[in-house]
Amino acid sequence: MSNHNQIRVCLISASYDLRVYNKLFHLTNKDEKNYLMGYKKLADRYNSLLGLSLVKKLSYKRDSNFSLLHNELGQPYLVGSDEYISISHSEDTIVVAMSTNKVGIDVEKRLLNMGYESFLADEEYELFNKSKNKVDLLTTLWTLKESYVKLKGTGFFIDPTIISFNKIEDRWFLKDVSCTFYLENLPNDMKLSIASEEEKKITFEKITENELIECLTLPLRA
């Protein structure tokens, strides 16, 4: 299937093994190393390195000239590629989405300690009050909103309380916006949301760290 008709998503779990980190770090170029070293905590560098490596895997780019960089709003882009990228992580789970149209992805652990008043839109309180599982609903709404602002490239410079979602049957819709949203429940109480400018087929792949290293070190077939 052509890349134009799909959103490619890849997921990986971090082991925080220094041997894995060193092997993947060795495969990055100078600009990417400088970006990674901006993180003070090793776990944050590790997660970012896995995200960067997944982008290279999805894009089939091995040349060191293809740097993964970030714009002034922190949105990732791959130099030399016209595809859109979104990266997210929660705890030890890292996900990457790539598409020829704008895309945003977010993965979240169940929200237990976040004040819902800071992000619920007025219209969403009806859903909240009727919900039998409020934690699940709040995690869903937060994840949907995160994926949307990542698609927009703004982050939460947009007030989340003016982003209003509604559910019709089993699908989520954003008021006055024509984006398509996909929502998946992952193991370990994780939720995954994908926002897309267009409705597309999603190809989903889970990969191990060893498989990722092998993929990035093998030459591409002609």
N, C-alpha and C positions, 0 to 999 in steps of 0.2 A: 504494500500500500504506500502511496506517495506521502511524503512528509506533510504536504499541503492539506491532507485530509485527516490529520491526526494530531493529538497532543501526546508527546512521549514523556512518560513519567518514570523516574527511577528512584528506588528507596534503598537505603543502606542503614545498618546498625553499627554504631561505633564501639570498638572494643577498648579504645584508648591504650593500645599497645604501641610502645615507642618504636618497635621494629617496623610496624606498619607505617607509622607517621614518617619515619626517616626515609623509607622507600618511596612514598608518595611525594614527600617534600623534595627529594632529589630530582623528581620529574618536572618540577615547576621552574618557570623562568624568573629572571631578576625582579620584574615588576610584581609578579605573583608572590614571590618570597617577601618583598617589602610590605605588601598588603597583609600577608599572614602574620608577620612579626609585629604588626600594629596591635594585635591582641595580647593582652598581658597574661591571660590564663591559658595554660596548655590545652585544656578541654575546649575552649573557644577556638583556638587555632586548629585543633584537630577536626572539629566539626566543620569549620570553614574550608579546610583542606579537602575533606571528603566531598563537600559540596562542589568545590572547584573541579575535583577529579571526576565527579559524576557528569559535570557539564562536558568535559573533554570526551568522556566515554559516549555520551549521547550525540555529540556533534561530530564524532569520528575525526577529531582534530588531534594530531600528534605533534605537529610542527611547533617549535617553541615560539614562533612568531604569533601564534594564535593565543594571545593573552586574555585571561578573564579579568576585566577591569570593572570599576563601579563609577557611575556618574555622581554628580554633586548631591543627589538625594539617596545615594546608596544602592541604586538599582543596578544589578549586574548586567554586563553585556560582554559578548565575546568578539574581540577584534577580528575582523575578517569573515564574520558570519552575519547574515541578515535575519537570523531567527531570534525570537524573543525568549528570554530565560527568566525563570523565577526559582528561588531557593528558599527552603525553610528548614528549621530543625527545632526539636523539642526533646530535652534530655538527650538520650543517645540515638534518636531517630532523625535521619537527614533525608530530605526529599528534594528532587529537582524536577522541574517541568520545562519542556522546550516545545515551541510551536512557531509556525510562520506568521501567526497573528498574536496580538498581545495576550499574555497569560499571567495569572497570579496563582501562587500555591501557598497553602499554610497547613502546618500540622501542629496540633496542640494536645497536651495531656489534659485530662478533665480539669476544669477550673473549679477549685474549691474555695479559694480565698480572695476572689476578685469582686469588688463592689459593682453590681450590675447597673447601678444608677449612672456609672461613668460611661456606659456605651449603649444602653438600650434606647432606641427611638421611642417616641410617645406611642406610636401605633403598635409597637412590639409588646407593650405591657399586657395587652389582651391575651396574646399567645402565652406570655409568662404566667399570668394568673390562672390560665386554664391548664397549664402543663402539670402532668403528674410526676415528671422527672425534671425538675428545674435546673439541676446541675448539667444534665445532658443538653437541655435546650440552650442554656447560656454558653456552653462550650461550642455548640453548633453555630450560634449567632456570631460569637467572637471570631471563630475560624472563617466563616463566610465573609465577614467584614475585612479581616486581614487579607484574605485572598483578593478581594476587590480592590483595596487600596494599593496592593502590590501590582495588580494589573494597571491601575491608573498611574503608578510610579510616584505616588505622593507619600506613602506611609500615612500615619495618622496625623499629618498636617491637616487632613480633613477631620472635622469633628465626627466621631463615630455615632453620636446620637442623632445625626441628620441622615444616616444611612439606614433605611428602613426595609427589612425583609419580611416577606410573607410566604406562607407555604400553601400550595394548591395541590391536593392529593399528595404525591410523594416528592414533589419538586419545589425547590426554593426559587423565589423571584425577588428581584430588587426593584422597588418602586421607581418608575419613570426611567429605568435603565434596561437596555436590550441585551445585556450580557447573559451568558449561560453559566449555570453553576452546577458543579458535581460535588457530591458529598459521600465520603466513605468512612466506615468504622474500621479502624485498624486494631491489631492486638494491643494489649497492655493499656486499655482505656485511652487510646489515641484516636483523634478525629482528623481527617484529611479533607480539605476543601480546595477545589480548583475553580477559578474564574476564567472565562474565555470570552473573547469578543465574538466568536462564532461557535455554533454547535458542531462539535467534532467527536470522532471516535477517540477514546483514550487507550493507549497501549501502556500497560503497567508492568514494570519489571522490578523484582527484588534481587539484589546482588550482594555477595559477601565481599569483605575487604580483600581477601586473596584473589577472588575472581576479578575485582577491579584492578588490582596490581597487574595481574596477568594480561588483562585487556589493554592496559595502557603501555605495556612493555612489548607487546607483540606488534610487528609491522602490519600495516593495513594491506589487505589484498588489492591488487590492481583491478 
